[in-house]
Amino acid sequence: MQGSELLQEGLALMGLGMGFVFVFLTVLVIGVTLMSKLIGRFQPAPVAPAAKRKGRQTAAQAGLDDEVVAVISAAVHRYRAAHRR
């Protein structure tokens, strides 16, 4: 085989491969879009529950939040101390 024949076969194979990938991705996008529309039609989005007020926290919840903040702060401090350069 000559170099030009190899080049032509390579380009044909490349075009075939790229064409197949393009068709596959097009079908995939169309399929995902149709499924999204079908799901939206038959199962509507859930209604968001009413927002709760933050002012009504009990003392136990406020203490728990303070404890979580303290634990996270200690973990960050320990991580930074261990990874100093």
Secondary structure, 3 states (H helix, E strand, C coil): CCHHHHHHHHHHHHHHHHHHHHHHHHHHHHHHHHHHHHHHHHCCCCCCCCCCCHHHCCHHHHHHHHHHHHHHHHHHHHHHHHCCC
